[in-house]
Amino acid sequence: MSPPSAVSTVPFADPVITREQERKKKAEEEECRIEKRYTEYHNGWNGLRDRQGQLRFLTIPWPVLEEPTGPGVVTVPNIRAFFNHPTYLAPNHWDGKKRQLQKEFLRWHTDKFRSMTLSRVREEDQKIVGDLAEMVIRVLNDVKAQC
């Protein structure tokens, strides 16, 4: 005589609910990743003033939502996405976007950036860092004009 077949007591998962839960989980993970990137950006600028020695491309806190692993990540669309993302204003939401952008202008202003930051960048990285910093300023001008 064969044993009775086992009947599963585990209900089948509703695929619609499972997909929705997975979508929510991915959205939460993405938001955490973006918040972490903004924190790294702001902390990077705070630490840059106290940093000793020469800077490199990778030690500059670039305004992009992806990890800036190389110059190819620092593009006009990526910089624009960074400054236009709702999370950008979150830590200083009381300042307003124009005031927050003004702080960025002071940080990235060509003359100030050259004297305070670019002058500390190792020679082999200076051209690309300088060119990308100018790109940041151009994007900031565009973003500010849209406010």
N, C-alpha and C positions, 0 to 999 in steps of 0.2 A: 504494500500500500504506500502510495506516495504522500509526503507531508502536504498539509494544506498550503496553498499559495499565500505568501505574505502580502497583505494589503497595506499599501503605504498610507500612513496617516498624515503625511506632510502635504499640505495643499499646494497645488500648482501656483506658481507666482504669476500674477497678472503682468503680461509683457508691457502693457502701457504704463502701469505704475512703476515697474522696474526701470524702463527707459527714462521716465520723468525723474526718478530718484537719481539715476546716473547723470542726467543732464544737470540737475541741481548740484550734485557733488562736484562735477567738473567746473561749473560756474563758481562755486565757492573756492575751489583750489586755484582757479585762475585769479580770482580777486585777491586771495592771500598772496599769490606770487607777485601781483602788481603792487600791493601794499608793501611787500618786502622790498621790491625794487625802488619805490619812492623813499623808503627808509634808508636804504643803502645810498641813494643819491644824496639825500640831505646830510646823512652822517659822513659821507665821503667828503663833502665840502667843508663840514666842520673840522674834520681831521686833517684836511689838506693844509690848512694854515700852520698846523703844528708839526707837520711831517718834515723830517730832516732828510737831506740828501736829494739826489736827482729824482725827478718824476719821469714816468714812462706813459705811453699811451694808455695802458691799462690802469694806471693809478688816477687818471682824470675821471671824475664822476660825470659821465656822459648822460644827457637827458634822453634816454631811450628806455622803452619798456622791457626790452630783451637784455640779457646779460651782454655787455659790450665786449665781445671776445676779439674783435678786430675792427678796423675802420669801415668794413663793409656793412656793419650793423648801424653805424651812425649815418643815417640817410635823412633827407628832408621829410619823407612820410613818417619815419619812426620818431623823429624829433617832434613833429607836429602832433602825432598821436600822444606823445608824452605830455605835452603842455595842454592838450585839449581833453584829456581823460578826466572824468569827474573826480577821481581819487587825488589828482594833483592838488586840488584846493582843500582836501579834507583836513590836513593838519592845521591849516590856517584859514579855515573857511570864513572867519570873521573879517579877514583882510579884503576879500573880494579878488576877482581875477586880475583886474588891472594893477592893483597894488602888488599882488604876488608876482606878476610879470615884471613889474618895475624892479623888484629885488633880483630877478634873473638878469635883467639888463645890466644892473650894477655888477653882477658876478661875471657876465660874459662880455662886457664892454671891451672892445678891441684894445684900447690903450691900457686899461686896467688889467685885462687878461694877460697881455704881453708882459707887463712889468711884474705882476704878482705871481703868475703861473707859468706862462710860456718860457720865461727866463730861467725857470728851474727844471724844464724838461730836457732830457738828454738830447744831444745834438741830432742823433739819427731819427728821433721822433718829432722834432720841432716843426718840420714842414707840414706833416699830416695833421698834427695837433692844432697848429695855427690855422690851416685851411678849414678843418672841421669846426673850430671855434667860430670862425667867420660865418660858416653855414648856420650855426646855432643862432647867431645874432640876426641873420636874414629871416630865419623862421620865426624868431621872436617878434620881429617887426611885422611880419604877415599876421601872426596870431593876434597881436595887439591891435592891428588895424581892423580885425574882425570883431573886436569887443564892442 
